[in-house]
Amino acid sequence: MKMIAARQVRMRIGNISDMTLYRWLNDPRLSFPKPIVIQNRRYWREEDVDRWLSERALISIKGSV
């Protein structure tokens, strides 16, 4: 299980701001994966972020058909 830091998550998603990430975490409609906090730093399981991105892509494709 590979863990990635908040900055890596933000870059992977499209260079979003930390405030956007905060909003996504607090918006239950988005179901963004929750981080694991280690020494006051946020880390995500890489597979959780990748899964969320894949799900969002599917939703986007279905919505445009």
Contacts in CASP RR format, 6 or more apart in sequence:
PFRMAT RR
TARGET T0000
AUTHOR 0000-0000-0000
METHOD contacts of the structure
MODEL  1
MKMIAARQVRMRIGNISDMTLYRWLNDPRLSFPKPIVIQNRRYWREEDVD
RWLSERALISIKGSV
1 45 0 8 1.000
1 46 0 8 1.000
1 47 0 8 1.000
2 45 0 8 1.000
2 46 0 8 1.000
2 47 0 8 1.000
3 36 0 8 1.000
3 43 0 8 1.000
3 44 0 8 1.000
3 45 0 8 1.000
3 46 0 8 1.000
4 12 0 8 1.000
4 43 0 8 1.000
4 44 0 8 1.000
4 46 0 8 1.000
4 49 0 8 1.000
5 41 0 8 1.000
5 42 0 8 1.000
5 43 0 8 1.000
6 18 0 8 1.000
6 21 0 8 1.000
6 35 0 8 1.000
6 41 0 8 1.000
6 42 0 8 1.000
6 43 0 8 1.000
6 44 0 8 1.000
9 21 0 8 1.000
9 44 0 8 1.000
9 49 0 8 1.000
10 16 0 8 1.000
10 17 0 8 1.000
10 18 0 8 1.000
10 20 0 8 1.000
10 21 0 8 1.000
12 49 0 8 1.000
12 53 0 8 1.000
13 21 0 8 1.000
13 49 0 8 1.000
13 53 0 8 1.000
16 24 0 8 1.000
24 30 0 8 1.000
24 32 0 8 1.000
25 32 0 8 1.000
25 34 0 8 1.000
25 35 0 8 1.000
31 52 0 8 1.000
31 55 0 8 1.000
32 52 0 8 1.000
33 44 0 8 1.000
33 45 0 8 1.000
33 48 0 8 1.000
33 49 0 8 1.000
33 51 0 8 1.000
33 52 0 8 1.000
35 42 0 8 1.000
35 43 0 8 1.000
35 44 0 8 1.000
36 42 0 8 1.000
36 43 0 8 1.000
36 44 0 8 1.000
36 45 0 8 1.000
37 43 0 8 1.000
END
